[in-house]
């Protein structure tokens, strides 16, 4: 990986912009399972997965839809397949657990109303059937798995949790690097870091990408650059009815309060993750609580240079302003946004956030929690200016021989499924001369995912 050597050809069949988990997933998928002859990936940072996919900048959760209570059953079914594809990859290529861990995870209901909601979700709405490993457990079992969740809590308060024993905790940055490593074993694959795309223009034969290291020409392109994907799309005349609501997530750290992941019930009206606690992927003694959700006028956390990029995407037009006003006037969302502004304030923020920690760990004290400096990234929420509403979930724009992926949560969890879908589209772009071996892709990924029936059929090892 590196800058463009003078002798390197700049003509490729496919160019992928963005070296996070999404771009890396597509590079792996197209390099190994299609007959696209030449593929390059361009990343502006010196290393792969340096921004939102870095393990300090996301919640490290592989979302299956089992404990995410703002998911409908239909969305959970879709997310579940995507998570199983990525989990299968990890099972095959990370046997030593350097990129992921497996820990208990649960969603916790506190009080009669929440317990009824969770029971209904499990028994009546079909989540118990969709997720065979998911169990409804009460106070005693919760205490056995997570003592600090029960200790100090009023014994008269009803508790219920939906729990699974092997939740995946993922370092998406290292996973992205692994995907790139697998891809570059194939011929015709090049990766360029420290190479920033300055302009994308349509040509008679495809697209020309101007970078600070030279020009790339390609027949087809996929832009998987997070918030910047919409910026590039707009410059090419796509996405006129979209703007972004960039949300920065922060975390608080404590030591040893939880053994696994504990979610709280989510508000269905909000696209942001509910506050949860989980042990860090690389250090189980560290518990992270969060994320917060603060509205910021930047496309990358802590980088003032991206304020201009945000304004470029926003457009400062009447439709965008009215959409923002309509969304932020919501009596649920507005108080939520205002409260989250407080959490990043020195001293006051930690004290204001403590009640959220105590919903998970009742005995937590102020001294148990500290702000995690340098943790958290920006998640671009899509705003539909035609409907003046938040467009929940991932967003994709398919143009003429070009795809733009704008991936808020659960984009990392479904990155390989998204790559599979993009591979199908790309072979359509290239026509009869190109094929995608989806069976081989599935054999390498989702077919490696351990299922309960397989575990039951496997012989029990003996000493």
Number of C-alpha atoms within 10 A of each C-alpha: 15 14 15 19 10 8 6 8 11 17 16 20 17 28 28 25 28 26 31 28 31 31 30 30 28 28 31 25 25 28 24 21 21 20 14 22 14 18 24 23 25 27 25 19 16 14 17 28 24 17 21 21 24 22 23 23 22 26 28 24 20 25 23 24 24 26 25 19 21 19 17 14 17 10 13 22 17 14 23 20 18 27 25 25 27 25 26 21 24 25 20 15 19 16 10 10 14 15 22 24 22 14 19 18 28 29 22 26 24 19 13 13 10 17 18 15 13 25 18 13 17 20 12 11 14 12 23 18 12 16 17 12 15 21 15 18 17 15 16 13 15 21 14 11 18 22 17 21 23 21 13 12 18 9 10 7 10 17 20 24 26 26 24 20 15 14 20 22 25 28 24 28 27 19 27 27 20 22 22 27 15 17 25 20 12 13 12 15 22 21 23 22 20 19 22 19 20 13 14 19 13 17 11 7 10 17 20 22 20 17 17 14 16 16 17 20 23 23 20 23 28 23 25 25 25 26 27 24 22 31 24 22 22 18 15 14 9 16 19 15 14 24 30 26 23 24 24 24 25 28 27 23 22 20 14 16 24 23 21 23 24 25 25 23 21 19 14 13 11 14 18 21 22 21 21 25 29 28 26 23 26 16 10 18 16 18 24 29 29 23 23 25 27 21 17 18 20 23 29 25 23 15 9 12 11 16 16 13 18 23 16 17 25 20 16 11 8 10 19 22 15 14 21 20 13 14 17 17 12 11 9 13 15 13 12 16 16 14 17 22 15 17 23 20 13 10 12 11 17 19 17 16 22 21 15 17 22 15 19 26 23 18 17 19 13 15 10 15 20 18 20 15 11 12 20 25 24 27 27 26 24 23 22 21 21 12 13 19 17 22 16 16 16 17 17 17 15 15 14 10 19 22 21 26 25 25 25 22 18 19 24 28 27 28 24 31 27 21 21 24 13 21 23 17 17 24 18 15 15 16 10 8 9 14 18 21 16 16 11 13 21 17 14 18 22 23 19 19 19 13 12 10 9 10 10 9 8 9 8 7 5 4 2
